[in-house]
Amino acid sequence: MPEDDKQKSILGRASGVGIEFAAAVAGFSLVGIWVDRHYGSGPWGLLIGLALGLIGGTYNLVRESLLASKEAARSDHGVEAGGETSDRGDTV
């Protein structure tokens, strides 16, 4: 059963990262649309909002991927994954 819990944890984390990516892109795009309508700036607000959303979502995706990679390497080397970690995922 612990293997099933680990699999659910990995699936939950991956789906969470995907949802965060989509939310970042959609949120910044909506802000860009609002800026375009409020200031009459044409497609520039949307394009800038889309770019910011893609950059922010990609940053979060890479950050979470690196953290998951470090945790997988740590568990492969026999170190307990339940140990204390800092905000960056490093073992304290």
Phi and psi in degrees as GROMACS dihedral restraints (atoms count N, CA, C in turn):
[ dihedral_restraints ]
;  ai    aj    ak    al  type     phi  dphi    fc
    3     4     5     6     1   -60.2    20    10
    4     5     6     7     1   -29.8    20    10
    6     7     8     9     1   -66.6    20    10
    7     8     9    10     1   -37.2    20    10
    9    10    11    12     1   -65.1    20    10
   10    11    12    13     1   -41.0    20    10
   12    13    14    15     1   -63.6    20    10
   13    14    15    16     1   -39.5    20    10
   15    16    17    18     1   -65.4    20    10
   16    17    18    19     1   -41.6    20    10
   18    19    20    21     1   -63.6    20    10
   19    20    21    22     1   -41.8    20    10
   21    22    23    24     1   -64.2    20    10
   22    23    24    25     1   -37.8    20    10
   24    25    26    27     1   -64.5    20    10
   25    26    27    28     1   -42.4    20    10
   27    28    29    30     1   -65.7    20    10
   28    29    30    31     1   -43.6    20    10
   30    31    32    33     1   -64.1    20    10
   31    32    33    34     1   -42.2    20    10
   33    34    35    36     1   -63.2    20    10
   34    35    36    37     1   -41.6    20    10
   36    37    38    39     1   -65.8    20    10
   37    38    39    40     1   -44.1    20    10
   39    40    41    42     1   -65.1    20    10
   40    41    42    43     1   -42.5    20    10
   42    43    44    45     1   -68.4    20    10
   43    44    45    46     1   -34.5    20    10
   45    46    47    48     1   -62.8    20    10
   46    47    48    49     1   -41.8    20    10
   48    49    50    51     1   -65.4    20    10
   49    50    51    52     1   -40.0    20    10
   51    52    53    54     1   -64.3    20    10
   52    53    54    55     1   -41.2    20    10
   54    55    56    57     1   -66.5    20    10
   55    56    57    58     1   -39.9    20    10
   57    58    59    60     1   -63.3    20    10
   58    59    60    61     1   -39.2    20    10
   60    61    62    63     1   -62.5    20    10
   61    62    63    64     1   -49.0    20    10
   63    64    65    66     1   -62.9    20    10
   64    65    66    67     1   -39.5    20    10
   66    67    68    69     1   -66.3    20    10
   67    68    69    70     1   -38.3    20    10
   69    70    71    72     1   -63.8    20    10
   70    71    72    73     1   -46.2    20    10
   72    73    74    75     1   -64.7    20    10
   73    74    75    76     1   -47.3    20    10
   75    76    77    78     1   -65.4    20    10
   76    77    78    79     1   -43.1    20    10
   78    79    80    81     1   -62.8    20    10
   79    80    81    82     1   -49.3    20    10
   81    82    83    84     1   -67.2    20    10
   82    83    84    85     1   -33.3    20    10
   84    85    86    87     1   -65.3    20    10
   85    86    87    88     1   -41.2    20    10
   87    88    89    90     1   -64.9    20    10
   88    89    90    91     1   -39.3    20    10
   90    91    92    93     1   -62.9    20    10
   91    92    93    94     1   -40.6    20    10
   93    94    95    96     1   -62.5    20    10
   94    95    96    97     1   -40.4    20    10
   96    97    98    99     1   -63.9    20    10
   97    98    99   100     1   -42.4    20    10
   99   100   101   102     1   -61.2    20    10
  100   101   102   103     1   -43.6    20    10
  102   103   104   105     1   -61.2    20    10
  103   104   105   106     1   -43.2    20    10
  105   106   107   108     1   -60.6    20    10
  106   107   108   109     1   -43.9    20    10
  108   109   110   111     1   -71.9    20    10
  109   110   111   112     1   -37.2    20    10
  111   112   113   114     1   -73.6    20    10
  112   113   114   115     1   -41.6    20    10
  114   115   116   117     1  -105.5    20    10
  115   116   117   118     1    -3.6    20    10
  117   118   119   120     1    63.3    20    10
  118   119   120   121     1    41.6    20    10
  120   121   122   123     1   -95.9    20    10
  121   122   123   124     1    16.6    20    10
  123   124   125   126     1    69.5    20    10
  124   125   126   127     1  -146.7    20    10
  126   127   128   129     1   -82.3    20    10
  127   128   129   130     1    -0.6    20    10
  129   130   131   132     1   -66.8    20    10
  130   131   132   133     1   -38.1    20    10
  132   133   134   135     1   -62.6    20    10
  133   134   135   136     1   -44.1    20    10
  135   136   137   138     1   -63.4    20    10
  136   137   138   139     1   -44.9    20    10
  138   139   140   141     1   -64.6    20    10
  139   140   141   142     1   -41.8    20    10
  141   142   143   144     1   -68.8    20    10
  142   143   144   145     1   -41.8    20    10
  144   145   146   147     1   -61.9    20    10
  145   146   147   148     1   -41.3    20    10
  147   148   149   150     1   -63.1    20    10
  148   149   150   151     1   -44.5    20    10
  150   151   152   153     1   -63.0    20    10
  151   152   153   154     1   -44.1    20    10
  153   154   155   156     1   -63.8    20    10
  154   155   156   157     1   -39.5    20    10
  156   157   158   159     1   -64.3    20    10
  157   158   159   160     1   -42.0    20    10
  159   160   161   162     1   -65.5    20    10
  160   161   162   163     1   -41.5    20    10
  162   163   164   165     1   -65.2    20    10
  163   164   165   166     1   -48.2    20    10
  165   166   167   168     1   -63.9    20    10
  166   167   168   169     1   -42.9    20    10
  168   169   170   171     1   -65.2    20    10
  169   170   171   172     1   -40.0    20    10
  171   172   173   174     1   -67.0    20    10
  172   173   174   175     1   -40.0    20    10
  174   175   176   177     1   -59.7    20    10
  175   176   177   178     1   -46.4    20    10
  177   178   179   180     1   -64.8    20    10
  178   179   180   181     1   -39.8    20    10
  180   181   182   183     1   -62.4    20    10
  181   182   183   184     1   -45.6    20    10
  183   184   185   186     1   -66.0    20    10
  184   185   186   187     1   -42.5    20    10
  186   187   188   189     1   -60.7    20    10
  187   188   189   190     1   -46.5    20    10
  189   190   191   192     1   -67.8    20    10
  190   191   192   193     1   -35.2    20    10
  192   193   194   195     1   -66.1    20    10
  193   194   195   196     1   -41.9    20    10
  195   196   197   198     1   -65.1    20    10
  196   197   198   199     1   -39.6    20    10
  198   199   200   201     1   -64.1    20    10
  199   200   201   202     1   -43.3    20    10
  201   202   203   204     1   -65.3    20    10
  202   203   204   205     1   -37.2    20    10
  204   205   206   207     1   -65.0    20    10
  205   206   207   208     1   -41.5    20    10
  207   208   209   210     1   -64.4    20    10
  208   209   210   211     1   -41.5    20    10
  210   211   212   213     1   -65.1    20    10
  211   212   213   214     1   -38.7    20    10
  213   214   215   216     1   -67.1    20    10
  214   215   216   217     1   -41.3    20    10
  216   217   218   219     1   -65.7    20    10
  217   218   219   220     1   -38.4    20    10
  219   220   221   222     1   -65.7    20    10
  220   221   222   223     1   -40.6    20    10
  222   223   224   225     1   -72.4    20    10
  223   224   225   226     1   -28.6    20    10
  225   226   227   228     1   -69.3    20    10
  226   227   228   229     1   -29.4    20    10
  228   229   230   231     1   -89.6    20    10
  229   230   231   232     1     5.3    20    10
  231   232   233   234     1    88.0    20    10
  232   233   234   235     1     4.6    20    10
  234   235   236   237     1   -82.7    20    10
  235   236   237   238     1   136.5    20    10
  237   238   239   240     1   -63.5    20    10
  238   239   240   241     1   132.3    20    10
  240   241   242   243     1   -74.9    20    10
  241   242   243   244     1   -14.8    20    10
  243   244   245   246     1   -85.7    20    10
  244   245   246   247     1     3.8    20    10
  246   247   248   249     1   -68.5    20    10
  247   248   249   250     1   168.4    20    10
  249   250   251   252     1   -72.0    20    10
  250   251   252   253     1   137.8    20    10
  252   253   254   255     1  -130.0    20    10
  253   254   255   256     1   156.5    20    10
  255   256   257   258     1   -82.8    20    10
  256   257   258   259     1  -178.0    20    10
  258   259   260   261     1   -63.0    20    10
  259   260   261   262     1   -26.7    20    10
  261   262   263   264     1   -86.2    20    10
  262   263   264   265     1    -4.9    20    10
  264   265   266   267     1    94.7    20    10
  265   266   267   268     1     0.2    20    10
  267   268   269   270     1   -77.7    20    10
  268   269   270   271     1   147.5    20    10
  270   271   272   273     1   -72.4    20    10
  271   272   273   274     1   132.2    20    10
